[in-house]
């Protein structure tokens, strides 16, 4: 018998990631919009909330790479 064990033990909301990185949260929303669950992003829902993006540590690393990419290629970001 195989038991699946989730290796993710915490996530960080996009609001906190923006604060930690000193980035504009709206801009991060635009960038993170192209990320998939495999990239380390999930949606977290609570009572009375619409949901918020949150990132695993792996997701934050991927988001930082996207930030670098779009800083180097600002014309590629679709708004």
N, C-alpha and C positions, 0 to 999 in steps of 0.2 A: 504494500500500500504506500502510495506517494502522497505526501502532504505538501501543498504549496505554501510557502512562507513568503510574505511580502517583505522585501528588503528595504522599502521606504519606511522610515520611522518618523519623519517630519517633513513638512513643506513650509515654504515661506510665501506670503501673499505678495502680489505685485506691488502693492503700496509699500510694503517693507523693503522689497528689493529696490524700488526706485529711491527710497530714502537712503538705504545702505550704499547705493552706487552713485548717489548725487545726480540722478537723472530725472527728467520730467516723466511722470507716470503716464500721461496721455501718449507721449512718444513711445514709451515701452509697450503700451497696449497695441499701437500700430505695428511695432516690430514683432511682438509675441504672437500676433494674430496668425502668422504663418507657421507657428510651431504645432507639432502634433504630440500626442501622449508619449510616443516613443522618444521625443526630444526632452521629456521631463517636465511637461506642463500638464496640470489638471485643473478642473473646475471644482470649487468647494462651495457647497450650498448650506445655508442655515435657515432657521425659522425667519420668515418674513424677508429674506434676502433673495436677490436675483441670481446671486452667485458671483464669485470672484476668481480670477486666475491665481494659481499658486504654483510654485516651482519646487522640484526636488533640488538637491545640490547639483546634480547633473544638469538639470534644466537651467539653473542659474549660470553654469559654465557655458551652456549653449547660447543663452541669451546674451552673455558678455561677448561671445564671438559674433553674434548678429549685430550688436551695437558697434563693434569695431568695423564690420563690413559696411554698415550703413553710414558710418562716419567717413569712411573712405570713398563711398559711392552714394552720396546723398540723393542724387537724381533717381535712384532705383526704387526708393521707398514710395509705394502707392498709398495715397491718402484718400 
